[in-house]
Amino acid sequence: MSARAVWEEEPTVAGRLGKPVVLALIALAVAFPLYVVVVTSLSSTEAVTRAGGLVVVPRELTVAAYVQLLSGGVVTRALVISVAITVIGTAFSLGLTVLAAYGLSRPGSLFHRPLLFVVLLTFLFGPGIIPSYLVVNSLGLIDHYASLILPAAISAFNLIVMRSFFMGIPGELIDSARIDGAGEFAILRRIVLPLSKAVVAVVGLFYAVGYWNAFFNALLYINDNSKWPLQMVLRTYIVQQAPLPTGAGGVANVGLGLAPAPGLAIKMAIVVIAIVPVLLVYPFIQRHFQKGVIIGAVKG
């Protein structure tokens, strides 16, 4: 039995019983809406009609909505675009953030203080929508996929977090590497990054989720709807209640002998497709978080 501090009260029976109840209610509040969305996306026209909307009790389950969406058309193209933007954007942003954070973490680096001041200044003053649009337009990036990556390439918050982590690495390790003749890039690649796997994984996840969920840059800079990412399709056909196009370039006809899915099931299927990739990736990233913390520990 562990000793308690003098200011800590003994747990009461109500407290011991109440904590799991509260946690269960919170988990239910999070899981139930997702459950309803998934069940509705798998429901037939008769089940949706009988329920009068969202389906809670699963009946007559079918994958017709997913077959229609993933057999080619708007959603499939948008899904490919979102995956490409997320992968390329995360790699690009993470590379820039690592380089900038390492440079700003070295006290003797060139223009260290002025550059750090500029980064910190962005926490107080944002560029605004109109100036951002004018800059992107002047660079000729309207209707270009680069407009979805370059304006959000570096997050000042992620940069400061990674810089703080780099500054916590013992300077003796870096000094000993310099004595052995290693350059800055070699030090970053062979010493700093292996000790920083945890923070790199965290920042990488932040960037990936940001790119995957972003729609506002596409709303501003992408006029061609054939270049829309998945979140723009989600906003247009779910939030604005616009009908999904059918036929060529739209929602494919149902094959495999399946009856056409109702419109509500198709919309819920789009929501599921937008959520599932993050839910599938996060457990693997979480494992790397723990592994990075163990490997990155400096034993003394």
ChimeraX attribute file (.defattr): number of C-alpha atoms within 10 A of each C-alpha:
attribute: neighborCount
match mode: 1-to-1
recipient: residues
	/A:1	3
	/A:2	4
	/A:3	5
	/A:4	9
	/A:5	7
	/A:6	6
	/A:7	6
	/A:8	7
	/A:9	8
	/A:10	8
	/A:11	8
	/A:12	9
	/A:13	8
	/A:14	8
	/A:15	11
	/A:16	10
	/A:17	10
	/A:18	12
	/A:19	11
	/A:20	11
	/A:21	12
	/A:22	11
	/A:23	11
	/A:24	12
	/A:25	12
	/A:26	11
	/A:27	11
	/A:28	13
	/A:29	11
	/A:30	11
	/A:31	11
	/A:32	12
	/A:33	12
	/A:34	16
	/A:35	14
	/A:36	17
	/A:37	21
	/A:38	21
	/A:39	21
	/A:40	31
	/A:41	30
	/A:42	26
	/A:43	28
	/A:44	26
	/A:45	19
	/A:46	13
	/A:47	21
	/A:48	23
	/A:49	13
	/A:50	11
	/A:51	13
	/A:52	9
	/A:53	12
	/A:54	20
	/A:55	23
	/A:56	18
	/A:57	11
	/A:58	14
	/A:59	15
	/A:60	11
	/A:61	13
	/A:62	20
	/A:63	19
	/A:64	26
	/A:65	28
	/A:66	20
	/A:67	21
	/A:68	24
	/A:69	24
	/A:70	18
	/A:71	16
	/A:72	17
	/A:73	20
	/A:74	25
	/A:75	26
	/A:76	19
	/A:77	19
	/A:78	21
	/A:79	21
	/A:80	13
	/A:81	17
	/A:82	23
	/A:83	17
	/A:84	15
	/A:85	20
	/A:86	22
	/A:87	14
	/A:88	15
	/A:89	23
	/A:90	25
	/A:91	16
	/A:92	16
	/A:93	21
	/A:94	25
	/A:95	16
	/A:96	15
	/A:97	24
	/A:98	21
	/A:99	15
	/A:100	18
	/A:101	23
	/A:102	23
	/A:103	21
	/A:104	24
	/A:105	21
	/A:106	14
	/A:107	11
	/A:108	10
	/A:109	11
	/A:110	11
	/A:111	11
	/A:112	14
	/A:113	13
	/A:114	10
	/A:115	14
	/A:116	17
	/A:117	10
	/A:118	11
	/A:119	16
	/A:120	15
	/A:121	12
	/A:122	13
	/A:123	11
	/A:124	7
	/A:125	8
	/A:126	10
	/A:127	9
	/A:128	8
	/A:129	10
	/A:130	10
	/A:131	11
	/A:132	14
	/A:133	19
	/A:134	11
	/A:135	12
	/A:136	19
	/A:137	14
	/A:138	10
	/A:139	10
	/A:140	12
	/A:141	17
	/A:142	19
	/A:143	18
	/A:144	16
	/A:145	18
	/A:146	15
	/A:147	22
	/A:148	26
	/A:149	19
	/A:150	14
	/A:151	14
	/A:152	15
	/A:153	20
	/A:154	19
	/A:155	19
	/A:156	18
	/A:157	14
	/A:158	22
	/A:159	23
	/A:160	19
	/A:161	16
	/A:162	24
	/A:163	22
	/A:164	15
	/A:165	19
	/A:166	24
	/A:167	15
	/A:168	10
	/A:169	18
	/A:170	11
	/A:171	12
	/A:172	9
	/A:173	12
	/A:174	18
	/A:175	13
	/A:176	12
	/A:177	17
	/A:178	14
	/A:179	9
	/A:180	9
	/A:181	11
	/A:182	15
	/A:183	13
	/A:184	14
	/A:185	12
	/A:186	13
	/A:187	18
	/A:188	19
	/A:189	12
	/A:190	13
	/A:191	15
	/A:192	21
	/A:193	17
	/A:194	14
	/A:195	22
	/A:196	19
	/A:197	20
	/A:198	24
	/A:199	21
	/A:200	24
	/A:201	19
	/A:202	19
	/A:203	23
	/A:204	20
	/A:205	19
	/A:206	15
	/A:207	25
	/A:208	23
	/A:209	16
	/A:210	15
	/A:211	24
	/A:212	24
	/A:213	18
	/A:214	19
	/A:215	19
	/A:216	12
	/A:217	16
	/A:218	22
	/A:219	16
	/A:220	17
	/A:221	19
	/A:222	21
	/A:223	13
	/A:224	11
	/A:225	14
	/A:226	13
	/A:227	18
	/A:228	23
	/A:229	31
	/A:230	27
	/A:231	24
	/A:232	23
	/A:233	20
	/A:234	21
	/A:235	15
	/A:236	14
	/A:237	17
	/A:238	18
	/A:239	11
	/A:240	9
	/A:241	11
	/A:242	11
	/A:243	11
	/A:244	18
	/A:245	13
	/A:246	13
	/A:247	10
	/A:248	11
	/A:249	14
	/A:250	18
	/A:251	22
	/A:252	19
	/A:253	18
	/A:254	18
	/A:255	12
	/A:256	7
	/A:257	7
	/A:258	15
	/A:259	15
	/A:260	18
	/A:261	24
	/A:262	19
	/A:263	15
	/A:264	20
	/A:265	28
	/A:266	27
	/A:267	23
	/A:268	24
	/A:269	25
	/A:270	25
	/A:271	20
	/A:272	16
	/A:273	19
	/A:274	18
	/A:275	14
	/A:276	10
	/A:277	13
	/A:278	15
	/A:279	10
	/A:280	10
	/A:281	11
	/A:282	13
	/A:283	11
	/A:284	10
	/A:285	16
	/A:286	15
	/A:287	11
	/A:288	17
	/A:289	17
	/A:290	14
	/A:291	13
	/A:292	20
	/A:293	15
	/A:294	13
	/A:295	13
	/A:296	18
	/A:297	12
	/A:298	10
	/A:299	4
	/A:300	3
